[in-house]
Amino acid sequence: MKLFSNPNAKLKSRHGQYQIAVLGNIVAVSAAGTASREAIERYNKDMMEVVSQFQEKKWAFLGYLHGPAILTRQAELELQKSIEWRAERGMAIGALITGDTTIEAMVQEQFERIYKKTDIRLGMFSDEESAIIWLEGQGFSAEVI
């Protein structure tokens, strides 16, 4: 995870199941394990703080998923609300790296379903480099602005 090891990245939150970092106009999240509604609620609060720094300017989301990385039904609904809220505050696009998940097809299906309901374009990738190249092609950058 090159973005998280970049010394210019601002690590915004680090809980047991996830970490959030910001670099340029990309918000990156590394998450592992099955997420409950409570875990997503805590994550949503952290994301609200992070997103506020963009002051409604356009930004991209980059998610690194590890292990089972599946959501309970209640967590899925909470995440969908969070993505809708983020979209209203400048989130323009999302990219997910699912190559390190243990049930990749199921994880991809779940996140495609969530994003489809939010009208946010989502790219799925097996590696970080491909995801970052795609985001750069959409006008977003992990370079410090």
C-alpha positions as semicolon CSV with decimal commas, in nm:
position;residue;x (nm);y (nm);z (nm)
1;M;0,000;0,000;0,000
2;K;0,224;0,273;-0,132
3;L;-0,019;0,551;-0,049
4;F;-0,019;0,467;0,322
5;S;0,361;0,454;0,336
6;N;0,403;0,790;0,159
7;P;0,546;1,040;0,412
8;N;0,322;1,314;0,269
9;A;0,003;1,116;0,339
10;K;-0,196;1,246;0,631
11;L;-0,309;0,950;0,837
12;K;-0,649;1,054;0,963
13;S;-0,772;0,753;1,154
14;R;-0,645;0,415;1,257
15;H;-0,884;0,170;1,417
16;G;-0,846;-0,206;1,440
17;Q;-1,043;-0,277;1,123
18;Y;-0,947;0,023;0,911
19;Q;-0,717;0,318;0,853
20;I;-0,789;0,635;0,659
21;A;-0,527;0,847;0,483
22;V;-0,545;1,152;0,256
23;L;-0,297;1,236;-0,017
24;G;-0,373;1,498;-0,281
25;N;-0,741;1,475;-0,367
26;I;-0,769;1,105;-0,287
27;V;-0,906;0,964;0,037
28;A;-0,773;0,611;0,088
29;V;-0,913;0,352;0,326
30;S;-0,757;0,017;0,411
31;A;-1,011;-0,218;0,566
32;A;-1,008;-0,581;0,676
33;G;-1,255;-0,832;0,808
34;T;-1,630;-0,847;0,836
35;A;-1,783;-0,512;0,926
36;S;-2,082;-0,472;1,154
37;R;-2,322;-0,180;1,164
38;E;-2,136;-0,043;1,469
39;A;-1,801;-0,060;1,289
40;I;-1,946;0,125;0,988
41;E;-2,102;0,390;1,214
42;R;-1,759;0,456;1,371
43;Y;-1,601;0,462;1,024
44;N;-1,868;0,705;0,901
45;K;-1,787;0,949;1,184
46;D;-1,419;0,937;1,094
47;M;-1,498;0,988;0,725
48;M;-1,715;1,291;0,804
49;E;-1,416;1,456;0,969
50;V;-1,186;1,369;0,677
51;V;-1,431;1,479;0,406
52;S;-1,488;1,818;0,568
53;Q;-1,135;1,927;0,473
54;F;-1,226;1,922;0,102
55;Q;-1,490;2,192;0,149
56;E;-1,708;2,029;-0,117
57;K;-1,429;2,024;-0,378
58;K;-1,421;1,708;-0,590
59;W;-1,225;1,413;-0,449
60;A;-1,187;1,041;-0,513
61;F;-1,217;0,740;-0,285
62;L;-0,966;0,456;-0,298
63;G;-1,045;0,146;-0,093
64;Y;-0,805;-0,137;-0,013
65;L;-0,997;-0,443;0,106
66;H;-0,832;-0,736;0,283
67;G;-0,945;-1,076;0,409
68;P;-1,319;-1,152;0,399
69;A;-1,404;-0,776;0,377
70;I;-1,777;-0,844;0,372
71;L;-2,049;-0,632;0,531
72;T;-2,345;-0,745;0,733
73;R;-2,683;-0,639;0,586
74;Q;-2,714;-0,354;0,837
75;A;-2,356;-0,243;0,767
76;E;-2,428;-0,243;0,394
77;L;-2,722;-0,006;0,447
78;E;-2,511;0,221;0,670
79;L;-2,230;0,232;0,414
80;Q;-2,474;0,316;0,136
81;K;-2,601;0,615;0,340
82;S;-2,242;0,721;0,404
83;I;-2,154;0,710;0,035
84;E;-2,464;0,915;-0,050
85;W;-2,360;1,169;0,215
86;R;-2,003;1,177;0,078
87;A;-2,132;1,225;-0,276
88;E;-2,318;1,535;-0,160
89;R;-1,986;1,663;-0,023
90;G;-1,761;1,616;-0,326
91;M;-1,692;1,246;-0,366
92;A;-1,694;1,204;-0,741
93;I;-1,567;0,851;-0,800
94;G;-1,456;0,537;-0,620
95;A;-1,195;0,269;-0,681
96;L;-1,173;-0,058;-0,488
97;I;-0,876;-0,292;-0,471
98;T;-1,009;-0,640;-0,400
99;G;-0,707;-0,855;-0,493
100;D;-0,627;-0,929;-0,128
101;T;-0,976;-1,044;-0,031
102;T;-1,054;-1,407;0,044
103;I;-1,397;-1,404;-0,121
104;E;-1,332;-1,157;-0,402
105;A;-1,639;-1,227;-0,617
106;M;-1,877;-1,182;-0,322
107;V;-1,701;-0,865;-0,206
108;Q;-1,714;-0,716;-0,556
109;E;-2,082;-0,803;-0,595
110;Q;-2,170;-0,641;-0,262
111;F;-1,982;-0,317;-0,331
112;E;-2,111;-0,293;-0,689
113;R;-2,465;-0,319;-0,549
114;I;-2,397;-0,044;-0,292
115;Y;-2,239;0,196;-0,539
116;K;-2,503;0,135;-0,807
117;K;-2,766;0,265;-0,566
118;T;-2,563;0,583;-0,509
119;D;-2,489;0,677;-0,873
120;I;-2,116;0,702;-0,792
121;R;-1,894;0,545;-1,059
122;L;-1,690;0,258;-0,916
123;G;-1,384;0,085;-1,060
124;M;-1,272;-0,256;-0,932
125;F;-0,905;-0,349;-0,939
126;S;-0,681;-0,632;-0,826
127;D;-0,382;-0,407;-0,754
128;E;-0,300;-0,057;-0,631
129;E;-0,108;0,058;-0,937
130;S;-0,400;-0,008;-1,174
131;A;-0,644;0,170;-0,942
132;I;-0,424;0,480;-0,910
133;I;-0,362;0,495;-1,286
134;W;-0,739;0,479;-1,340
135;L;-0,807;0,754;-1,084
136;E;-0,538;0,973;-1,243
137;G;-0,709;0,920;-1,579
138;Q;-1,028;1,055;-1,419
139;G;-0,847;1,372;-1,303
140;F;-0,751;1,276;-0,946
141;S;-0,404;1,256;-0,802
142;A;-0,222;1,130;-0,495
143;E;0,032;1,406;-0,546
144;V;0,038;1,675;-0,282
145;I;-0,137;1,977;-0,426
